Amino acid sequence: MGKMATPAQSCDYLDALFGQSGRTAVVTGASSGLGAEMARVLASAGGDVIVVARRENRLLELAESAADLPGSITPCAADLSGDDGLTAVAAAVSERGGCDVLVANAGTVEVGKVESMDDESFSRVLELNLTSQWRLSKTLFPWLAKSDAGRVINISSIYGILGPVRSGLSAYAASKHGLVGLTRTQAIEWAEQGITANAIAPGYFPTEMTEQLLASKAAQRLRELVPMARFGTARELAPALLFLASPASSYVTGTVLPVDGGWSTW
Ligand SMILES: NC(=O)c1ccc[n+]([C@@H]2O[C@H](COP(=O)([O-])OP(=O)(O)OC[C@H]3O[C@@H](n4cnc5c(N)ncnc54)[C@H](OP(=O)(O)O)[C@@H]3O)[C@@H](O)[C@H]2O)c1
């Protein structure tokens, strides 16, 4: 009969697999919603997390709320649509001396049907949801390559793998599909440096981005499209992130992990 692990031994085992202590993460779009929760989970696992978004007051509140966690949260106010924002993130990473995990989560949505959306609107969505994610990963690549376990996690969407059930999401769906293409390419090109790149494809989660929609009449139909018949909570997304960010997922790369209550399995 095999020996049973004592509780202390099993904690050490889990910590070796999923712990983030000694590791630095950058989480973009962390001033609200899914990004704020993902930053907290990484700090709860002992990671030092640089949180990026435009609303600095929100980032400061998040850092304060994390004071008791084993890791730390450091605000970095930056607009990722422009070069200045990238410079600010690079400076924050340089100050910490490294980056092991990039969670590319900042995102936006603008609604307009294919035939009527204007150029500026389409470009703004593509710029933040796709181009800035590529640019940031390129900026952080030297640090990720130096890490023992560099991880890129791109937050795509079920609309990055499937067509949108609501009309007007052409720019959003194009950007999120593009992000999946970027993820697969990062996985292949950066395998040599030991960096894994994966995407998470969330279904519908109540956040600032979706609160109006999910409080409207349309919510009932959307809920019916989820086999689990409910929307997700940010807490249910965070553990998927922790798996992909941790040393435990060392042989998992180029995948898209739906966290969607079964939406994508119909
Ligand atoms: N909620 C869902 O149902 C759902 C489903 C699938 C995928 N997603 C994806 O999940 C990610 C997070 O969305 P969420 O639902 O948590 O929405 P959210 O609460 O609106 O969060 C969006 C985040 O992006 C940041 N952001 C927006 N523009 C930015 C810019 N120019 N520079 C830097 N940061 C910027 C926002 O912060 P500031 O305004 O402070 O800059 C905010 O922290 C997005 O990529 C979204 O597409 C969400």
The ligand as a MOL file (V3000), in Angstrom:
LIG
                    3D

  0  0  0     0  0            999 V3000
M  V30 BEGIN CTAB
M  V30 COUNTS 48 52 0 0 0
M  V30 BEGIN ATOM
M  V30 1 N -17.4820 39.8470 -19.2170 0
M  V30 2 C -17.6740 38.9600 -20.1820 0
M  V30 3 O -18.7490 38.3990 -20.3260 0
M  V30 4 C -16.5450 38.6160 -21.1200 0
M  V30 5 C -16.7120 37.5210 -21.9740 0
M  V30 6 C -15.6930 37.1720 -22.8380 0
M  V30 7 C -14.5040 37.8880 -22.8410 0
M  V30 8 N -14.3660 38.9540 -21.9990 0 CHG=1
M  V30 9 C -13.0980 39.6880 -22.0610 0
M  V30 10 O -12.5500 39.7970 -20.7790 0
M  V30 11 C -11.7330 40.9580 -20.7130 0
M  V30 12 C -12.1040 41.7500 -19.4750 0
M  V30 13 O -13.4070 42.2640 -19.6170 0
M  V30 14 P -14.4230 42.5140 -18.4100 0
M  V30 15 O -15.6370 41.7660 -18.7290 0
M  V30 16 O -13.7470 42.3010 -17.1140 0 CHG=-1
M  V30 17 O -14.7900 44.0540 -18.6580 0
M  V30 18 P -14.4290 45.3900 -17.9140 0
M  V30 19 O -14.7920 45.2990 -16.4720 0
M  V30 20 O -15.0230 46.4700 -18.7390 0
M  V30 21 O -12.8270 45.4470 -18.0110 0
M  V30 22 C -12.1240 45.9670 -19.0980 0
M  V30 23 C -10.7720 46.4090 -18.5860 0
M  V30 24 O -9.9790 46.8880 -19.6780 0
M  V30 25 C -9.3870 48.1150 -19.3000 0
M  V30 26 N -9.1310 48.9620 -20.4530 0
M  V30 27 C -10.0260 49.4040 -21.3760 0
M  V30 28 N -9.4200 50.2000 -22.2590 0
M  V30 29 C -8.1080 50.2690 -21.8940 0
M  V30 30 C -6.9640 50.9470 -22.4200 0
M  V30 31 N -7.0550 51.7270 -23.5050 0
M  V30 32 N -5.7800 50.8020 -21.7870 0
M  V30 33 C -5.6860 50.0270 -20.6800 0
M  V30 34 N -6.7240 49.3540 -20.1470 0
M  V30 35 C -7.9100 49.4790 -20.7500 0
M  V30 36 C -10.4130 48.7520 -18.3640 0
M  V30 37 O -9.7980 49.6750 -17.4760 0
M  V30 38 P -9.7740 51.2600 -17.6040 0
M  V30 39 O -11.1210 51.6830 -18.1250 0
M  V30 40 O -9.4980 51.7050 -16.2110 0
M  V30 41 O -8.6520 51.5690 -18.5490 0
M  V30 42 C -10.8850 47.5490 -17.5700 0
M  V30 43 O -10.0310 47.2950 -16.4840 0
M  V30 44 C -11.9700 41.7160 -22.0280 0
M  V30 45 O -10.9080 41.4540 -22.9150 0
M  V30 46 C -13.2520 41.1080 -22.5400 0
M  V30 47 O -13.3620 41.1910 -23.9500 0
M  V30 48 C -15.3430 39.3310 -21.1400 0
M  V30 END ATOM
M  V30 BEGIN BOND
M  V30 1 1 1 2
M  V30 2 2 2 3
M  V30 3 1 2 4
M  V30 4 1 4 5
M  V30 5 2 4 48
M  V30 6 2 5 6
M  V30 7 1 6 7
M  V30 8 2 7 8
M  V30 9 1 8 9
M  V30 10 1 8 48
M  V30 11 1 9 10
M  V30 12 1 9 46
M  V30 13 1 10 11
M  V30 14 1 11 12
M  V30 15 1 11 44
M  V30 16 1 12 13
M  V30 17 1 13 14
M  V30 18 2 14 15
M  V30 19 1 14 16
M  V30 20 1 14 17
M  V30 21 1 17 18
M  V30 22 2 18 19
M  V30 23 1 18 20
M  V30 24 1 18 21
M  V30 25 1 21 22
M  V30 26 1 22 23
M  V30 27 1 23 24
M  V30 28 1 23 42
M  V30 29 1 24 25
M  V30 30 1 25 26
M  V30 31 1 25 36
M  V30 32 1 26 27
M  V30 33 1 26 35
M  V30 34 2 27 28
M  V30 35 1 28 29
M  V30 36 1 29 30
M  V30 37 2 29 35
M  V30 38 1 30 31
M  V30 39 2 30 32
M  V30 40 1 32 33
M  V30 41 2 33 34
M  V30 42 1 34 35
M  V30 43 1 36 37
M  V30 44 1 36 42
M  V30 45 1 37 38
M  V30 46 2 38 39
M  V30 47 1 38 40
M  V30 48 1 38 41
M  V30 49 1 42 43
M  V30 50 1 44 45
M  V30 51 1 44 46
M  V30 52 1 46 47
M  V30 END BOND
M  V30 END CTAB
M  END
